[in-house]
């Protein structure tokens, strides 16, 4: 009964996520490619945990089909999630690059086809030997012919999976960091533009990736009739739910950045002819006179128009002259202004101070206040 519950919970989380992603796309009534890829990931995860359920419930008559699907889905869930991250964070995502898609999804297709052919070309006795001796007891002694080849195929797929987890965790983290660096350069307010929940989600993602490798190496057979199954079951359920939740609420992507900044080309290495110190001085003077930093949703373009320059020059000046991003520069000015308001007007509420300092929400004000408040 307990094992039935532990194997069903992740499946229910996957189904819940899949249905909600479908409904969210219908509600948006517009093309959302990142969410479509996340939906594909949720469907793959659902099929994967359906295979888990059949395995742990020992429904052996279904295993030739379910295990074939399981192998294929096991090799595509992490690549699909990486494609989703690429859709969020890149102007030219993986979905537009057929060669990379082939490398990412090829192992899943080939692994599933190989296992399917071997399963359905074996006679009933070979199928029984493979399922009983290998899948449930990890014993090679009784395997011969195609059953032995299928066992080796399983092992190869297991090694590929371990490699995928490491690659996706590393590349996914880098892509998200690069995306955040970009929006920090271009926007003063990034609250609704960041990949939401990223600190917690990345920690969970990496931790669950490590768990995936460990559990994959150990093998599912070790968790049959064991309460240790609760560890992967609960950890994956939490991760699945959070990925789905944040995915449904993530609407701002690199495509929006490019749409808002059509000539986007932050090529810092080509900026050498301008005196960055002069531009920094002009920027400080502009902020002092017009207090643009108090405008809600201030954008880099507004500042460059006032200065009569372009974003490449200004961003390079901020980087080399002040060692700051645009976001950091504006928020330091806002917090310094907020500190003066608090000192000179003690009767003002925190909500008033946040609004008067250029923030749309108190939560954004508090987060930036903790990051940029004066230490004197």
LINPE-V864088 format. One line per field, one symbol per residue. ss: DSSP state (a for helix, b for strand, c for the rest). phi: phi as a letter, one per 40 degrees, with the letter a starting at -180 (. if undefined). burial: 1 if it has 9 or more other C-alpha atoms within 8 Angstrom, else 0. A space follows every 10 residues. Layout:
BEGIN
ss = ???
phi = ???
burial = ???
END
This chain:
BEGIN
ss = caaaaaaaaa aaaaaaaaaa aaaaaaaacc ccaaaaaaaa aaaaaaaaaa aaaaaaccca aaaaaaaaaa aaaaccaaaa aaaaaaaaac cccaaacaaa aaaaaaaaaa aaaaaaaaaa accaaaaaaa aaaaaccccc cccccaaaaa aaaaaaaaaa aaaaaaaaaa aaaaaaaaaa aaaaaabccc cccccccaaa aaaaaaaaaa aaaaaaaaca aaacccccaa aaaaaaaaaa aaaaaaaacc cccaaaaaaa cccccccaaa cccccaaaaa aaaaaaaaaa caaaccccba aaaaaaaccc aaaaaaaaaa aacccaaaaa aaaaaaaaaa aaaaccccca aaaaaacccc caaaaaaaaa aacccc
phi = .ccdccccdc cccccccccc ccccccccfa cbcdcccccc cccccccccc cdcccccfcc cccdcccccd cccccbccdc ccccccccbb cbcdccbdcc dccccddccc ccccccccdc bccdccdccc cccccbbfbc dccbfccccc cccdcccccc ddccdccccc cccccccccc cccccbbcbb dcbcccgcdc cccccccccc cdcccccchc ccbcfbcccc cccccccccd ccccccccbc bcbccccccc bdcdaccdcc cbcbcccccc cccccccccb fcccccfcbc dccccccgbb cccccccccc cbfbccdcdc cccccccccc ccccbccccc ccccccchcc bccccccccc cbccbc
burial = 0011011111 1011101101 1101100000 0001101111 1111111111 1111110011 0011011111 1111111111 1111111111 0011001000 1001111111 1111110110 0100011011 1111110001 0010011111 1011001101 1101110110 1110110111 0011111111 0011110000 1101110111 1110110001 1010000010 0111111011 1111111101 0111101100 0000000100 1000010011 0110011000 1111010111 0011101001 1111111110 1001111111 1111111110 1100000100 0011111111 1101100110 011000
END
